[in-house]
């Protein structure tokens, strides 16, 4: 069993392939997408060819497989959640972040004093970001909510 690019195709940097468990009658073929995060939003395509022969190499057979990679981009509203208060204030009001036009999403925060009412989902929604400043004894540094 041979796996490679079809004759009309050039190798692409976003695809790796390998064969394992090759026997006289079967093989496991792995096709892996790599480096997708380095590509601009678009659809990328290539063609792989699987080829095999009989034992004396007098008859060959091949099959082409089209492989595509769809890279999409998440449009993020860069409006930031910002809390203002005077040192000694006991609480700050929650704020909302709107998520729009995303199929699936996950949200996290990198600090323990911010909580999110929803941390994952799909589709349009709003996330309520609530600060808990009851334990603060010193002014705050800048922290963030991370959406991916």
C-alpha positions as a Markdown table, in Angstrom:
| # | Residue | x | y | z |
|---|---|---|---|---|
| 1 | Unk | 0.0 | 0.0 | 0.0 |
| 2 | Unk | 1.3 | 3.4 | -1.0 |
| 3 | Unk | -0.1 | 6.7 | 0.0 |
| 4 | Unk | 1.0 | 10.0 | -1.6 |
| 5 | Unk | -0.1 | 13.0 | -3.4 |
| 6 | Unk | -1.9 | 12.5 | -6.8 |
| 7 | Unk | 0.4 | 13.3 | -9.8 |
| 8 | Unk | -1.2 | 16.8 | -10.3 |
| 9 | Unk | -0.8 | 17.8 | -6.7 |
| 10 | Unk | 2.0 | 19.4 | -4.8 |
| 11 | Unk | 2.6 | 18.6 | -1.1 |
| 12 | Unk | 0.7 | 20.9 | 1.3 |
| 13 | Unk | 2.0 | 22.0 | 4.7 |
| 14 | Unk | -1.3 | 21.5 | 6.5 |
| 15 | Unk | -1.6 | 17.8 | 5.9 |
| 16 | Unk | 0.3 | 14.7 | 7.2 |
| 17 | Unk | -0.5 | 11.1 | 6.4 |
| 18 | Unk | 0.9 | 7.7 | 7.4 |
| 19 | Unk | 0.1 | 4.0 | 7.2 |
| 20 | Unk | 0.2 | 1.6 | 10.0 |
| 21 | Unk | -0.8 | -2.1 | 10.5 |
| 22 | Unk | 0.0 | -2.9 | 6.9 |
| 23 | Unk | -0.8 | -6.5 | 5.9 |
| 24 | Unk | -1.2 | -8.3 | 2.6 |
| 25 | Unk | -4.9 | -7.4 | 2.6 |
| 26 | Unk | -5.3 | -4.3 | 4.7 |
| 27 | Unk | -3.8 | -1.1 | 6.2 |
| 28 | Unk | -4.7 | 1.6 | 8.6 |
| 29 | Unk | -4.3 | 5.1 | 7.0 |
| 30 | Unk | -4.1 | 8.2 | 9.2 |
| 31 | Unk | -4.7 | 11.6 | 7.7 |
| 32 | Unk | -3.9 | 14.5 | 10.1 |
| 33 | Unk | -4.5 | 18.2 | 9.7 |
| 34 | Unk | -1.6 | 20.2 | 11.1 |
| 35 | Unk | -0.7 | 23.9 | 11.3 |
| 36 | Unk | -4.2 | 25.0 | 10.6 |
| 37 | Unk | -3.9 | 27.9 | 13.0 |
| 38 | Unk | -1.4 | 29.5 | 10.7 |
| 39 | Unk | -3.7 | 29.7 | 7.7 |
| 40 | Unk | -6.0 | 32.6 | 6.7 |
| 41 | Unk | -9.8 | 31.9 | 6.7 |
| 42 | Unk | -10.4 | 30.0 | 3.5 |
| 43 | Unk | -11.0 | 26.5 | 2.1 |
| 44 | Unk | -7.8 | 24.5 | 1.2 |
| 45 | Unk | -7.9 | 21.3 | -0.9 |
| 46 | Unk | -5.6 | 18.6 | -2.1 |
| 47 | Unk | -5.8 | 15.1 | -3.4 |
| 48 | Unk | -4.2 | 12.0 | -2.0 |
| 49 | Unk | -3.7 | 8.9 | -4.0 |
| 50 | Unk | -3.8 | 5.3 | -2.5 |
| 51 | Unk | -2.1 | 2.7 | -4.6 |
| 52 | Unk | -1.5 | -1.0 | -4.4 |
| 53 | Unk | -0.4 | -3.8 | -6.6 |
| 54 | Unk | -0.4 | -7.6 | -6.8 |
| 55 | Unk | 2.6 | -9.5 | -5.5 |
| 56 | Unk | 4.6 | -9.6 | -8.7 |
| 57 | Unk | 3.8 | -5.9 | -9.5 |
| 58 | Unk | 2.1 | -6.6 | -12.8 |
| 59 | Unk | -1.2 | -5.1 | -11.9 |
| 60 | Unk | -1.8 | -1.8 | -10.2 |
| 61 | Unk | -4.8 | -0.1 | -8.7 |
| 62 | Unk | -5.2 | 3.4 | -7.3 |
| 63 | Unk | -7.9 | 5.6 | -5.8 |
| 64 | Unk | -7.8 | 9.4 | -5.3 |
| 65 | Unk | -9.2 | 10.9 | -2.2 |
| 66 | Unk | -10.0 | 14.6 | -2.1 |
| 67 | Unk | -9.1 | 16.2 | 1.3 |
| 68 | Unk | -10.2 | 19.7 | 2.3 |
| 69 | Unk | -9.5 | 22.0 | 5.2 |
| 70 | Unk | -11.9 | 24.7 | 6.1 |
| 71 | Unk | -10.4 | 27.5 | 8.2 |
| 72 | Unk | -12.9 | 29.9 | 9.7 |
| 73 | Unk | -12.4 | 33.1 | 11.7 |
| 74 | Unk | -14.2 | 34.2 | 14.8 |
| 75 | Unk | -15.1 | 37.9 | 14.6 |
| 76 | Unk | -14.8 | 39.2 | 18.1 |
| 77 | Unk | -16.2 | 42.5 | 19.3 |
| 78 | Unk | -13.2 | 44.1 | 21.1 |
| 79 | Unk | -15.4 | 46.1 | 23.5 |
| 80 | Unk | -13.9 | 45.3 | 26.9 |
| 81 | Unk | -15.5 | 44.7 | 30.2 |
| 82 | Unk | -14.2 | 47.4 | 32.6 |
| 83 | Unk | -14.9 | 47.8 | 36.3 |
| 84 | Unk | -14.4 | 51.1 | 38.0 |
| 85 | Unk | -14.7 | 51.7 | 41.7 |
| 86 | Unk | -13.1 | 53.4 | 44.6 |
| 87 | Unk | -10.9 | 51.4 | 46.9 |
| 88 | Unk | -13.0 | 50.2 | 49.8 |
| 89 | Unk | -16.2 | 49.7 | 47.7 |
| 90 | Unk | -17.9 | 46.4 | 48.7 |
| 91 | Unk | -19.3 | 45.4 | 45.4 |
| 92 | Unk | -19.4 | 46.2 | 41.7 |
| 93 | Unk | -22.3 | 45.4 | 39.3 |
| 94 | Unk | -22.1 | 42.5 | 36.8 |
| 95 | Unk | -21.6 | 43.3 | 33.1 |
| 96 | Unk | -22.6 | 41.3 | 30.0 |
| 97 | Unk | -20.7 | 40.1 | 27.0 |
| 98 | Unk | -22.7 | 39.4 | 23.8 |
| 99 | Unk | -21.6 | 36.4 | 21.7 |
| 100 | Unk | -23.0 | 36.5 | 18.2 |
| 101 | Unk | -22.8 | 34.3 | 15.0 |
| 102 | Unk | -20.6 | 31.5 | 16.5 |
| 103 | Unk | -21.5 | 27.9 | 16.3 |
| 104 | Unk | -19.7 | 26.6 | 19.3 |
| 105 | Unk | -17.7 | 28.7 | 21.9 |
| 106 | Unk | -16.0 | 28.4 | 25.3 |
| 107 | Unk | -15.3 | 31.2 | 27.8 |
| 108 | Unk | -12.8 | 31.3 | 30.7 |
| 109 | Unk | -11.3 | 33.9 | 33.0 |
| 110 | Unk | -7.7 | 34.0 | 34.2 |
| 111 | Unk | -8.6 | 35.2 | 37.7 |
| 112 | Unk | -10.6 | 33.8 | 40.6 |
| 113 | Unk | -12.4 | 37.1 | 41.4 |
| 114 | Unk | -14.4 | 37.1 | 38.1 |
| 115 | Unk | -17.1 | 34.5 | 37.5 |
| 116 | Unk | -19.0 | 33.7 | 34.3 |
| 117 | Unk | -22.6 | 32.5 | 34.4 |
| 118 | Unk | -22.1 | 30.5 | 31.2 |
| 119 | Unk | -18.8 | 29.0 | 30.1 |
| 120 | Unk | -19.7 | 27.1 | 26.9 |
| 121 | Unk | -22.4 | 26.8 | 24.4 |
| 122 | Unk | -23.4 | 27.3 | 20.8 |
| 123 | Unk | -25.1 | 30.1 | 18.9 |
| 124 | Unk | -25.9 | 33.6 | 20.0 |
| 125 | Unk | -26.0 | 34.4 | 23.8 |
| 126 | Unk | -24.9 | 36.7 | 26.5 |
| 127 | Unk | -22.5 | 35.9 | 29.3 |
| 128 | Unk | -22.8 | 37.7 | 32.6 |
| 129 | Unk | -19.4 | 38.6 | 34.1 |
| 130 | Unk | -19.6 | 39.1 | 37.9 |
| 131 | Unk | -16.8 | 40.5 | 40.0 |
| 132 | Unk | -16.3 | 39.4 | 43.6 |
| 133 | Unk | -14.1 | 42.0 | 45.2 |
| 134 | Unk | -14.9 | 41.2 | 48.9 |
| 135 | Unk | -11.4 | 39.8 | 49.5 |
| 136 | Unk | -9.4 | 42.6 | 48.0 |
| 137 | Unk | -7.1 | 44.6 | 50.3 |
| 138 | Unk | -4.9 | 46.0 | 47.5 |
| 139 | Unk | -5.6 | 47.7 | 44.2 |
| 140 | Unk | -6.2 | 45.4 | 41.2 |
| 141 | Unk | -4.0 | 44.6 | 38.2 |
| 142 | Unk | -5.5 | 44.1 | 34.7 |
| 143 | Unk | -6.9 | 40.7 | 34.0 |
| 144 | Unk | -9.0 | 39.2 | 31.2 |
| 145 | Unk | -11.9 | 37.0 | 30.1 |
| 146 | Unk | -10.7 | 34.6 | 27.3 |
| 147 | Unk | -13.1 | 33.5 | 24.6 |
| 148 | Unk | -12.3 | 30.7 | 22.2 |
